[in-house]
Amino acid sequence: MKAILIACCIALSGCAGLKEAIFPTPVACAPKDSPVAPKTLSNSVLSKLDDYHLLLVIAAERLELIDYAGKADAIIQACR
């Protein structure tokens, strides 16, 4: 009985160490009000635009993505 108990303790301690080494526990550090990625137009919609409107849409989406990247980067740096 004592040998079985010791074997179980060894097995459990071995599993705990393996779990920590292979499967890190995720930590939720991102706030609930994290920025949401902006919507972008699909390639099929963009292909139907003339050059002028295509340039305007791409420029507007670029500014939105730069703003989003700055906000997301601040959260990522805070989580490290």
PyMOL Python script that loads the backbone (N, CA, C, O; Angstrom):
from pymol import cmd

cmd.read_pdbstr("""\
ATOM      1  N   MET A   1       0.829  -1.187   0.000  1.00  0.00           N
ATOM      2  CA  MET A   1       0.000   0.000   0.000  1.00  0.00           C
ATOM      3  C   MET A   1       0.875   1.253   0.000  1.00  0.00           C
ATOM      4  O   MET A   1       0.605   2.214  -0.720  1.00  0.00           O
ATOM      5  N   LYS A   2       1.925   1.227   0.817  1.00  0.00           N
ATOM      6  CA  LYS A   2       2.816   2.357   0.910  1.00  0.00           C
ATOM      7  C   LYS A   2       3.540   2.585  -0.422  1.00  0.00           C
ATOM      8  O   LYS A   2       3.751   3.730  -0.822  1.00  0.00           O
ATOM      9  N   ALA A   3       3.917   1.513  -1.102  1.00  0.00           N
ATOM     10  CA  ALA A   3       4.611   1.614  -2.387  1.00  0.00           C
ATOM     11  C   ALA A   3       3.699   2.208  -3.451  1.00  0.00           C
ATOM     12  O   ALA A   3       4.149   2.997  -4.282  1.00  0.00           O
ATOM     13  N   ILE A   4       2.430   1.839  -3.435  1.00  0.00           N
ATOM     14  CA  ILE A   4       1.470   2.387  -4.401  1.00  0.00           C
ATOM     15  C   ILE A   4       1.285   3.878  -4.169  1.00  0.00           C
ATOM     16  O   ILE A   4       1.225   4.651  -5.125  1.00  0.00           O
ATOM     17  N   LEU A   5       1.195   4.289  -2.913  1.00  0.00           N
ATOM     18  CA  LEU A   5       1.038   5.695  -2.576  1.00  0.00           C
ATOM     19  C   LEU A   5       2.255   6.504  -3.019  1.00  0.00           C
ATOM     20  O   LEU A   5       2.108   7.602  -3.556  1.00  0.00           O
ATOM     21  N   ILE A   6       3.439   5.974  -2.799  1.00  0.00           N
ATOM     22  CA  ILE A   6       4.666   6.651  -3.225  1.00  0.00           C
ATOM     23  C   ILE A   6       4.720   6.745  -4.747  1.00  0.00           C
ATOM     24  O   ILE A   6       5.103   7.782  -5.289  1.00  0.00           O
ATOM     25  N   ALA A   7       4.338   5.670  -5.443  1.00  0.00           N
ATOM     26  CA  ALA A   7       4.334   5.678  -6.904  1.00  0.00           C
ATOM     27  C   ALA A   7       3.358   6.720  -7.448  1.00  0.00           C
ATOM     28  O   ALA A   7       3.656   7.401  -8.429  1.00  0.00           O
ATOM     29  N   CYS A   8       2.203   6.843  -6.815  1.00  0.00           N
ATOM     30  CA  CYS A   8       1.211   7.837  -7.245  1.00  0.00           C
ATOM     31  C   CYS A   8       1.751   9.257  -7.031  1.00  0.00           C
ATOM     32  O   CYS A   8       1.573  10.122  -7.889  1.00  0.00           O
ATOM     33  N   CYS A   9       2.403   9.494  -5.901  1.00  0.00           N
ATOM     34  CA  CYS A   9       2.966  10.820  -5.630  1.00  0.00           C
ATOM     35  C   CYS A   9       4.047  11.173  -6.642  1.00  0.00           C
ATOM     36  O   CYS A   9       4.118  12.311  -7.106  1.00  0.00           O
ATOM     37  N   ILE A  10       4.881  10.211  -6.981  1.00  0.00           N
ATOM     38  CA  ILE A  10       5.933  10.455  -7.975  1.00  0.00           C
ATOM     39  C   ILE A  10       5.313  10.748  -9.332  1.00  0.00           C
ATOM     40  O   ILE A  10       5.751  11.655 -10.040  1.00  0.00           O
ATOM     41  N   ALA A  11       4.289   9.975  -9.692  1.00  0.00           N
ATOM     42  CA  ALA A  11       3.636  10.189 -10.987  1.00  0.00           C
ATOM     43  C   ALA A  11       2.979  11.566 -11.049  1.00  0.00           C
ATOM     44  O   ALA A  11       3.073  12.264 -12.058  1.00  0.00           O
ATOM     45  N   LEU A  12       2.315  11.947  -9.965  1.00  0.00           N
ATOM     46  CA  LEU A  12       1.647  13.250  -9.951  1.00  0.00           C
ATOM     47  C   LEU A  12       2.651  14.398  -9.977  1.00  0.00           C
ATOM     48  O   LEU A  12       2.430  15.390 -10.672  1.00  0.00           O
ATOM     49  N   SER A  13       3.730  14.281  -9.246  1.00  0.00           N
ATOM     50  CA  SER A  13       4.718  15.353  -9.256  1.00  0.00           C
ATOM     51  C   SER A  13       5.408  15.436 -10.616  1.00  0.00           C
ATOM     52  O   SER A  13       5.762  16.526 -11.067  1.00  0.00           O
ATOM     53  N   GLY A  14       5.598  14.302 -11.263  1.00  0.00           N
ATOM     54  CA  GLY A  14       6.182  14.300 -12.605  1.00  0.00           C
ATOM     55  C   GLY A  14       5.261  14.944 -13.618  1.00  0.00           C
ATOM     56  O   GLY A  14       5.723  15.660 -14.507  1.00  0.00           O
ATOM     57  N   CYS A  15       3.977  14.704 -13.500  1.00  0.00           N
ATOM     58  CA  CYS A  15       3.012  15.309 -14.422  1.00  0.00           C
ATOM     59  C   CYS A  15       2.915  16.812 -14.217  1.00  0.00           C
ATOM     60  O   CYS A  15       2.771  17.567 -15.179  1.00  0.00           O
ATOM     61  N   ALA A  16       2.995  17.245 -12.966  1.00  0.00           N
ATOM     62  CA  ALA A  16       2.904  18.687 -12.699  1.00  0.00           C
ATOM     63  C   ALA A  16       4.094  19.415 -13.306  1.00  0.00           C
ATOM     64  O   ALA A  16       3.929  20.487 -13.889  1.00  0.00           O
ATOM     65  N   GLY A  17       5.271  18.858 -13.180  1.00  0.00           N
ATOM     66  CA  GLY A  17       6.454  19.486 -13.764  1.00  0.00           C
ATOM     67  C   GLY A  17       6.393  19.495 -15.271  1.00  0.00           C
ATOM     68  O   GLY A  17       6.793  20.475 -15.898  1.00  0.00           O
ATOM     69  N   LEU A  18       5.906  18.433 -15.862  1.00  0.00           N
ATOM     70  CA  LEU A  18       5.798  18.344 -17.320  1.00  0.00           C
ATOM     71  C   LEU A  18       4.758  19.330 -17.840  1.00  0.00           C
ATOM     72  O   LEU A  18       4.943  19.948 -18.888  1.00  0.00           O
ATOM     73  N   LYS A  19       3.671  19.469 -17.100  1.00  0.00           N
ATOM     74  CA  LYS A  19       2.625  20.399 -17.524  1.00  0.00           C
ATOM     75  C   LYS A  19       3.155  21.838 -17.533  1.00  0.00           C
ATOM     76  O   LYS A  19       2.863  22.602 -18.453  1.00  0.00           O
ATOM     77  N   GLU A  20       3.914  22.195 -16.533  1.00  0.00           N
ATOM     78  CA  GLU A  20       4.444  23.551 -16.465  1.00  0.00           C
ATOM     79  C   GLU A  20       5.473  23.805 -17.556  1.00  0.00           C
ATOM     80  O   GLU A  20       5.580  24.922 -18.062  1.00  0.00           O
ATOM     81  N   ALA A  21       6.221  22.787 -17.918  1.00  0.00           N
ATOM     82  CA  ALA A  21       7.273  22.963 -18.911  1.00  0.00           C
ATOM     83  C   ALA A  21       6.704  23.041 -20.322  1.00  0.00           C
ATOM     84  O   ALA A  21       7.173  23.842 -21.130  1.00  0.00           O
ATOM     85  N   ILE A  22       5.711  22.232 -20.629  1.00  0.00           N
ATOM     86  CA  ILE A  22       5.197  22.149 -21.997  1.00  0.00           C
ATOM     87  C   ILE A  22       4.003  23.070 -22.219  1.00  0.00           C
ATOM     88  O   ILE A  22       3.878  23.664 -23.290  1.00  0.00           O
ATOM     89  N   PHE A  23       3.141  23.196 -21.247  1.00  0.00           N
ATOM     90  CA  PHE A  23       1.914  23.963 -21.403  1.00  0.00           C
ATOM     91  C   PHE A  23       1.900  25.148 -20.446  1.00  0.00           C
ATOM     92  O   PHE A  23       1.395  25.024 -19.330  1.00  0.00           O
ATOM     93  N   PRO A  24       2.442  26.291 -20.852  1.00  0.00           N
ATOM     94  CA  PRO A  24       2.412  27.445 -19.952  1.00  0.00           C
ATOM     95  C   PRO A  24       0.977  27.902 -19.733  1.00  0.00           C
ATOM     96  O   PRO A  24       0.144  27.839 -20.638  1.00  0.00           O
ATOM     97  N   THR A  25       0.709  28.352 -18.549  1.00  0.00           N
ATOM     98  CA  THR A  25      -0.633  28.800 -18.210  1.00  0.00           C
ATOM     99  C   THR A  25      -0.851  30.189 -18.790  1.00  0.00           C
ATOM    100  O   THR A  25      -0.096  31.110 -18.478  1.00  0.00           O
ATOM    101  N   PRO A  26      -1.864  30.356 -19.625  1.00  0.00           N
ATOM    102  CA  PRO A  26      -2.111  31.687 -20.189  1.00  0.00           C
ATOM    103  C   PRO A  26      -2.606  32.647 -19.112  1.00  0.00           C
ATOM    104  O   PRO A  26      -3.366  32.274 -18.217  1.00  0.00           O
ATOM    105  N   VAL A  27      -2.162  33.868 -19.224  1.00  0.00           N
ATOM    106  CA  VAL A  27      -2.558  34.899 -18.278  1.00  0.00           C
ATOM    107  C   VAL A  27      -3.346  35.952 -19.040  1.00  0.00           C
ATOM    108  O   VAL A  27      -2.875  36.505 -20.034  1.00  0.00           O
ATOM    109  N   ALA A  28      -4.524  36.215 -18.569  1.00  0.00           N
ATOM    110  CA  ALA A  28      -5.372  37.220 -19.221  1.00  0.00           C
ATOM    111  C   ALA A  28      -4.977  38.603 -18.709  1.00  0.00           C
ATOM    112  O   ALA A  28      -5.409  39.025 -17.637  1.00  0.00           O
ATOM    113  N   CYS A  29      -4.157  39.294 -19.480  1.00  0.00           N
ATOM    114  CA  CYS A  29      -3.737  40.626 -19.038  1.00  0.00           C
ATOM    115  C   CYS A  29      -4.345  41.714 -19.915  1.00  0.00           C
ATOM    116  O   CYS A  29      -4.263  42.894 -19.574  1.00  0.00           O
ATOM    117  N   ALA A  30      -4.943  41.346 -21.018  1.00  0.00           N
ATOM    118  CA  ALA A  30      -5.547  42.348 -21.892  1.00  0.00           C
ATOM    119  C   ALA A  30      -6.862  42.823 -21.272  1.00  0.00           C
ATOM    120  O   ALA A  30      -7.670  42.003 -20.836  1.00  0.00           O
ATOM    121  N   PRO A  31      -7.078  44.113 -21.229  1.00  0.00           N
ATOM    122  CA  PRO A  31      -8.325  44.619 -20.640  1.00  0.00           C
ATOM    123  C   PRO A  31      -9.531  44.276 -21.513  1.00  0.00           C
ATOM    124  O   PRO A  31      -9.413  43.987 -22.704  1.00  0.00           O
ATOM    125  N   LYS A  32     -10.679  44.322 -20.875  1.00  0.00           N
ATOM    126  CA  LYS A  32     -11.926  43.996 -21.591  1.00  0.00           C
ATOM    127  C   LYS A  32     -12.202  44.975 -22.725  1.00  0.00           C
ATOM    128  O   LYS A  32     -12.822  44.606 -23.723  1.00  0.00           O
ATOM    129  N   ASP A  33     -11.756  46.202 -22.584  1.00  0.00           N
ATOM    130  CA  ASP A  33     -12.021  47.213 -23.604  1.00  0.00           C
ATOM    131  C   ASP A  33     -10.846  47.366 -24.567  1.00  0.00           C
ATOM    132  O   ASP A  33     -10.536  48.474 -25.006  1.00  0.00           O
ATOM    133  N   SER A  34     -10.196  46.249 -24.891  1.00  0.00           N
ATOM    134  CA  SER A  34      -9.080  46.276 -25.839  1.00  0.00           C
ATOM    135  C   SER A  34      -9.582  46.728 -27.209  1.00  0.00           C
ATOM    136  O   SER A  34     -10.736  46.484 -27.563  1.00  0.00           O
ATOM    137  N   PRO A  35      -8.720  47.382 -27.972  1.00  0.00           N
ATOM    138  CA  PRO A  35      -9.158  47.847 -29.294  1.00  0.00           C
ATOM    139  C   PRO A  35      -9.474  46.682 -30.221  1.00  0.00           C
ATOM    140  O   PRO A  35      -8.817  45.642 -30.189  1.00  0.00           O
ATOM    141  N   VAL A  36     -10.475  46.876 -31.030  1.00  0.00           N
ATOM    142  CA  VAL A  36     -10.889  45.869 -31.998  1.00  0.00           C
ATOM    143  C   VAL A  36     -10.267  46.224 -33.344  1.00  0.00           C
ATOM    144  O   VAL A  36     -10.224  47.392 -33.729  1.00  0.00           O
ATOM    145  N   ALA A  37      -9.791  45.213 -34.049  1.00  0.00           N
ATOM    146  CA  ALA A  37      -9.167  45.458 -35.351  1.00  0.00           C
ATOM    147  C   ALA A  37     -10.168  46.123 -36.295  1.00  0.00           C
ATOM    148  O   ALA A  37     -11.319  45.695 -36.380  1.00  0.00           O
ATOM    149  N   PRO A  38      -9.738  47.158 -36.997  1.00  0.00           N
ATOM    150  CA  PRO A  38     -10.661  47.845 -37.908  1.00  0.00           C
ATOM    151  C   PRO A  38     -11.015  46.962 -39.103  1.00  0.00           C
ATOM    152  O   PRO A  38     -10.238  46.101 -39.515  1.00  0.00           O
ATOM    153  N   LYS A  39     -12.167  47.192 -39.627  1.00  0.00           N
ATOM    154  CA  LYS A  39     -12.616  46.448 -40.807  1.00  0.00           C
ATOM    155  C   LYS A  39     -11.930  46.998 -42.047  1.00  0.00           C
ATOM    156  O   LYS A  39     -11.765  48.210 -42.190  1.00  0.00           O
ATOM    157  N   THR A  40     -11.537  46.113 -42.930  1.00  0.00           N
ATOM    158  CA  THR A  40     -10.948  46.521 -44.202  1.00  0.00           C
ATOM    159  C   THR A  40     -11.762  45.916 -45.333  1.00  0.00           C
ATOM    160  O   THR A  40     -12.396  44.873 -45.175  1.00  0.00           O
ATOM    161  N   LEU A  41     -11.733  46.582 -46.465  1.00  0.00           N
ATOM    162  CA  LEU A  41     -12.484  46.081 -47.616  1.00  0.00           C
ATOM    163  C   LEU A  41     -11.765  44.878 -48.233  1.00  0.00           C
ATOM    164  O   LEU A  41     -10.538  44.784 -48.207  1.00  0.00           O
ATOM    165  N   SER A  42     -12.547  43.984 -48.774  1.00  0.00           N
ATOM    166  CA  SER A  42     -11.970  42.795 -49.400  1.00  0.00           C
ATOM    167  C   SER A  42     -11.325  43.166 -50.740  1.00  0.00           C
ATOM    168  O   SER A  42     -11.614  44.218 -51.311  1.00  0.00           O
ATOM    169  N   ASN A  43     -10.468  42.307 -51.217  1.00  0.00           N
ATOM    170  CA  ASN A  43      -9.799  42.545 -52.499  1.00  0.00           C
ATOM    171  C   ASN A  43     -10.787  42.615 -53.657  1.00  0.00           C
ATOM    172  O   ASN A  43     -10.575  43.362 -54.613  1.00  0.00           O
ATOM    173  N   SER A  44     -11.863  41.840 -53.574  1.00  0.00           N
ATOM    174  CA  SER A  44     -12.843  41.872 -54.662  1.00  0.00           C
ATOM    175  C   SER A  44     -13.542  43.231 -54.731  1.00  0.00           C
ATOM    176  O   SER A  44     -13.838  43.721 -55.821  1.00  0.00           O
ATOM    177  N   VAL A  45     -13.804  43.839 -53.578  1.00  0.00           N
ATOM    178  CA  VAL A  45     -14.420  45.172 -53.574  1.00  0.00           C
ATOM    179  C   VAL A  45     -13.414  46.211 -54.047  1.00  0.00           C
ATOM    180  O   VAL A  45     -13.756  47.100 -54.826  1.00  0.00           O
ATOM    181  N   LEU A  46     -12.172  46.100 -53.578  1.00  0.00           N
ATOM    182  CA  LEU A  46     -11.146  47.054 -53.987  1.00  0.00           C
ATOM    183  C   LEU A  46     -10.879  46.994 -55.491  1.00  0.00           C
ATOM    184  O   LEU A  46     -10.593  48.021 -56.106  1.00  0.00           O
ATOM    185  N   SER A  47     -10.968  45.824 -56.079  1.00  0.00           N
ATOM    186  CA  SER A  47     -10.693  45.700 -57.512  1.00  0.00           C
ATOM    187  C   SER A  47     -11.744  46.393 -58.373  1.00  0.00           C
ATOM    188  O   SER A  47     -11.487  46.691 -59.539  1.00  0.00           O
ATOM    189  N   LYS A  48     -12.917  46.650 -57.817  1.00  0.00           N
ATOM    190  CA  LYS A  48     -13.982  47.316 -58.567  1.00  0.00           C
ATOM    191  C   LYS A  48     -13.889  48.837 -58.516  1.00  0.00           C
ATOM    192  O   LYS A  48     -14.609  49.526 -59.239  1.00  0.00           O
ATOM    193  N   LEU A  49     -13.006  49.368 -57.665  1.00  0.00           N
ATOM    194  CA  LEU A  49     -12.876  50.819 -57.520  1.00  0.00           C
ATOM    195  C   LEU A  49     -11.936  51.386 -58.581  1.00  0.00           C
ATOM    196  O   LEU A  49     -11.001  50.723 -59.029  1.00  0.00           O
ATOM    197  N   ASP A  50     -12.211  52.630 -58.968  1.00  0.00           N
ATOM    198  CA  ASP A  50     -11.256  53.299 -59.858  1.00  0.00           C
ATOM    199  C   ASP A  50     -10.034  53.708 -59.033  1.00  0.00           C
ATOM    200  O   ASP A  50     -10.053  53.627 -57.804  1.00  0.00           O
ATOM    201  N   ASP A  51      -8.983  54.142 -59.709  1.00  0.00           N
ATOM    202  CA  ASP A  51      -7.709  54.411 -59.031  1.00  0.00           C
ATOM    203  C   ASP A  51      -7.835  55.485 -57.951  1.00  0.00           C
ATOM    204  O   ASP A  51      -7.231  55.362 -56.885  1.00  0.00           O
ATOM    205  N   TYR A  52      -8.604  56.522 -58.213  1.00  0.00           N
ATOM    206  CA  TYR A  52      -8.733  57.617 -57.255  1.00  0.00           C
ATOM    207  C   TYR A  52      -9.382  57.136 -55.959  1.00  0.00           C
ATOM    208  O   TYR A  52      -8.862  57.377 -54.869  1.00  0.00           O
ATOM    209  N   HIS A  53     -10.520  56.454 -56.084  1.00  0.00           N
ATOM    210  CA  HIS A  53     -11.221  55.975 -54.892  1.00  0.00           C
ATOM    211  C   HIS A  53     -10.439  54.855 -54.194  1.00  0.00           C
ATOM    212  O   HIS A  53     -10.477  54.738 -52.969  1.00  0.00           O
ATOM    213  N   LEU A  54      -9.746  54.050 -54.966  1.00  0.00           N
ATOM    214  CA  LEU A  54      -8.905  53.006 -54.385  1.00  0.00           C
ATOM    215  C   LEU A  54      -7.833  53.629 -53.493  1.00  0.00           C
ATOM    216  O   LEU A  54      -7.598  53.163 -52.378  1.00  0.00           O
ATOM    217  N   LEU A  55      -7.193  54.670 -53.981  1.00  0.00           N
ATOM    218  CA  LEU A  55      -6.164  55.357 -53.207  1.00  0.00           C
ATOM    219  C   LEU A  55      -6.741  55.960 -51.929  1.00  0.00           C
ATOM    220  O   LEU A  55      -6.122  55.875 -50.868  1.00  0.00           O
ATOM    221  N   LEU A  56      -7.927  56.572 -52.025  1.00  0.00           N
ATOM    222  CA  LEU A  56      -8.558  57.154 -50.844  1.00  0.00           C
ATOM    223  C   LEU A  56      -8.893  56.093 -49.798  1.00  0.00           C
ATOM    224  O   LEU A  56      -8.667  56.298 -48.606  1.00  0.00           O
ATOM    225  N   VAL A  57      -9.432  54.960 -50.247  1.00  0.00           N
ATOM    226  CA  VAL A  57      -9.808  53.892 -49.321  1.00  0.00           C
ATOM    227  C   VAL A  57      -8.567  53.293 -48.662  1.00  0.00           C
ATOM    228  O   VAL A  57      -8.548  53.077 -47.450  1.00  0.00           O
ATOM    229  N   ILE A  58      -7.537  53.025 -49.455  1.00  0.00           N
ATOM    230  CA  ILE A  58      -6.316  52.437 -48.906  1.00  0.00           C
ATOM    231  C   ILE A  58      -5.657  53.391 -47.909  1.00  0.00           C
ATOM    232  O   ILE A  58      -5.161  52.952 -46.871  1.00  0.00           O
ATOM    233  N   ALA A  59      -5.647  54.677 -48.210  1.00  0.00           N
ATOM    234  CA  ALA A  59      -5.056  55.656 -47.295  1.00  0.00           C
ATOM    235  C   ALA A  59      -5.845  55.731 -45.994  1.00  0.00           C
ATOM    236  O   ALA A  59      -5.254  55.802 -44.916  1.00  0.00           O
ATOM    237  N   ALA A  60      -7.166  55.717 -46.081  1.00  0.00           N
ATOM    238  CA  ALA A  60      -7.999  55.776 -44.872  1.00  0.00           C
ATOM    239  C   ALA A  60      -7.814  54.514 -44.029  1.00  0.00           C
ATOM    240  O   ALA A  60      -7.695  54.591 -42.806  1.00  0.00           O
ATOM    241  N   GLU A  61      -7.790  53.360 -44.682  1.00  0.00           N
ATOM    242  CA  GLU A  61      -7.592  52.108 -43.951  1.00  0.00           C
ATOM    243  C   GLU A  61      -6.202  52.066 -43.317  1.00  0.00           C
ATOM    244  O   GLU A  61      -6.035  51.544 -42.214  1.00  0.00           O
ATOM    245  N   ARG A  62      -5.214  52.609 -44.007  1.00  0.00           N
ATOM    246  CA  ARG A  62      -3.849  52.636 -43.480  1.00  0.00           C
ATOM    247  C   ARG A  62      -3.794  53.439 -42.183  1.00  0.00           C
ATOM    248  O   ARG A  62      -3.168  53.011 -41.213  1.00  0.00           O
ATOM    249  N   LEU A  63      -4.445  54.596 -42.164  1.00  0.00           N
ATOM    250  CA  LEU A  63      -4.457  55.420 -40.956  1.00  0.00           C
ATOM    251  C   LEU A  63      -5.158  54.704 -39.803  1.00  0.00           C
ATOM    252  O   LEU A  63      -4.707  54.776 -38.660  1.00  0.00           O
ATOM    253  N   GLU A  64      -6.246  54.023 -40.095  1.00  0.00           N
ATOM    254  CA  GLU A  64      -6.951  53.267 -39.063  1.00  0.00           C
ATOM    255  C   GLU A  64      -6.088  52.125 -38.526  1.00  0.00           C
ATOM    256  O   GLU A  64      -6.069  51.870 -37.322  1.00  0.00           O
ATOM    257  N   LEU A  65      -5.379  51.443 -39.416  1.00  0.00           N
ATOM    258  CA  LEU A  65      -4.520  50.335 -38.995  1.00  0.00           C
ATOM    259  C   LEU A  65      -3.321  50.818 -38.182  1.00  0.00           C
ATOM    260  O   LEU A  65      -2.899  50.144 -37.242  1.00  0.00           O
ATOM    261  N   ILE A  66      -2.770  51.977 -38.535  1.00  0.00           N
ATOM    262  CA  ILE A  66      -1.662  52.536 -37.754  1.00  0.00           C
ATOM    263  C   ILE A  66      -2.141  52.898 -36.352  1.00  0.00           C
ATOM    264  O   ILE A  66      -1.440  52.640 -35.373  1.00  0.00           O
ATOM    265  N   ASP A  67      -3.321  53.488 -36.246  1.00  0.00           N
ATOM    266  CA  ASP A  67      -3.891  53.828 -34.949  1.00  0.00           C
ATOM    267  C   ASP A  67      -4.125  52.565 -34.121  1.00  0.00           C
ATOM    268  O   ASP A  67      -3.788  52.525 -32.938  1.00  0.00           O
ATOM    269  N   TYR A  68      -4.698  51.541 -34.740  1.00  0.00           N
ATOM    270  CA  TYR A  68      -4.951  50.272 -34.047  1.00  0.00           C
ATOM    271  C   TYR A  68      -3.646  49.621 -33.593  1.00  0.00           C
ATOM    272  O   TYR A  68      -3.565  49.107 -32.478  1.00  0.00           O
ATOM    273  N   ALA A  69      -2.634  49.640 -34.446  1.00  0.00           N
ATOM    274  CA  ALA A  69      -1.350  49.028 -34.099  1.00  0.00           C
ATOM    275  C   ALA A  69      -0.716  49.732 -32.901  1.00  0.00           C
ATOM    276  O   ALA A  69      -0.124  49.076 -32.044  1.00  0.00           O
ATOM    277  N   GLY A  70      -0.830  51.042 -32.832  1.00  0.00           N
ATOM    278  CA  GLY A  70      -0.294  51.772 -31.688  1.00  0.00           C
ATOM    279  C   GLY A  70      -0.990  51.404 -30.389  1.00  0.00           C
ATOM    280  O   GLY A  70      -0.337  51.212 -29.363  1.00  0.00           O
ATOM    281  N   LYS A  71      -2.316  51.306 -30.431  1.00  0.00           N
ATOM    282  CA  LYS A  71      -3.071  50.931 -29.237  1.00  0.00           C
ATOM    283  C   LYS A  71      -2.777  49.485 -28.831  1.00  0.00           C
ATOM    284  O   LYS A  71      -2.590  49.196 -27.650  1.00  0.00           O
ATOM    285  N   ALA A  72      -2.735  48.581 -29.812  1.00  0.00           N
ATOM    286  CA  ALA A  72      -2.465  47.173 -29.512  1.00  0.00           C
ATOM    287  C   ALA A  72      -1.049  46.986 -28.979  1.00  0.00           C
ATOM    288  O   ALA A  72      -0.831  46.175 -28.079  1.00  0.00           O
ATOM    289  N   ASP A  73      -0.086  47.726 -29.521  1.00  0.00           N
ATOM    290  CA  ASP A  73       1.288  47.610 -29.071  1.00  0.00           C
ATOM    291  C   ASP A  73       1.421  48.057 -27.619  1.00  0.00           C
ATOM    292  O   ASP A  73       2.179  47.456 -26.857  1.00  0.00           O
ATOM    293  N   ALA A  74       0.708  49.085 -27.234  1.00  0.00           N
ATOM    294  CA  ALA A  74       0.756  49.543 -25.843  1.00  0.00           C
ATOM    295  C   ALA A  74       0.255  48.452 -24.899  1.00  0.00           C
ATOM    296  O   ALA A  74       0.827  48.254 -23.827  1.00  0.00           O
ATOM    297  N   ILE A  75      -0.798  47.747 -25.282  1.00  0.00           N
ATOM    298  CA  ILE A  75      -1.327  46.675 -24.452  1.00  0.00           C
ATOM    299  C   ILE A  75      -0.360  45.504 -24.407  1.00  0.00           C
ATOM    300  O   ILE A  75      -0.147  44.915 -23.347  1.00  0.00           O
ATOM    301  N   ILE A  76       0.227  45.164 -25.546  1.00  0.00           N
ATOM    302  CA  ILE A  76       1.169  44.045 -25.596  1.00  0.00           C
ATOM    303  C   ILE A  76       2.391  44.341 -24.740  1.00  0.00           C
ATOM    304  O   ILE A  76       2.867  43.460 -24.024  1.00  0.00           O
ATOM    305  N   GLN A  77       2.904  45.559 -24.800  1.00  0.00           N
ATOM    306  CA  GLN A  77       4.066  45.922 -23.990  1.00  0.00           C
ATOM    307  C   GLN A  77       3.726  45.891 -22.496  1.00  0.00           C
ATOM    308  O   GLN A  77       4.572  45.526 -21.680  1.00  0.00           O
ATOM    309  N   ALA A  78       2.515  46.263 -22.138  1.00  0.00           N
ATOM    310  CA  ALA A  78       2.106  46.233 -20.732  1.00  0.00           C
ATOM    311  C   ALA A  78       1.974  44.803 -20.219  1.00  0.00           C
ATOM    312  O   ALA A  78       2.171  44.548 -19.031  1.00  0.00           O
ATOM    313  N   CYS A  79       1.645  43.876 -21.106  1.00  0.00           N
ATOM    314  CA  CYS A  79       1.479  42.469 -20.705  1.00  0.00           C
ATOM    315  C   CYS A  79       2.815  41.765 -20.510  1.00  0.00           C
ATOM    316  O   CYS A  79       2.858  40.723 -19.856  1.00  0.00           O
ATOM    317  N   ARG A  80       3.873  42.281 -21.037  1.00  0.00           N
ATOM    318  CA  ARG A  80       5.173  41.605 -20.928  1.00  0.00           C
ATOM    319  C   ARG A  80       5.739  41.753 -19.593  1.00  0.00           C
ATOM    320  O   ARG A  80       6.829  41.247 -19.325  1.00  0.00           O
TER     321      ARG A  80
END
""", "prot")
cmd.dss("prot")
cmd.show_as("cartoon", "prot")
cmd.util.cbc("prot")
cmd.orient("prot")
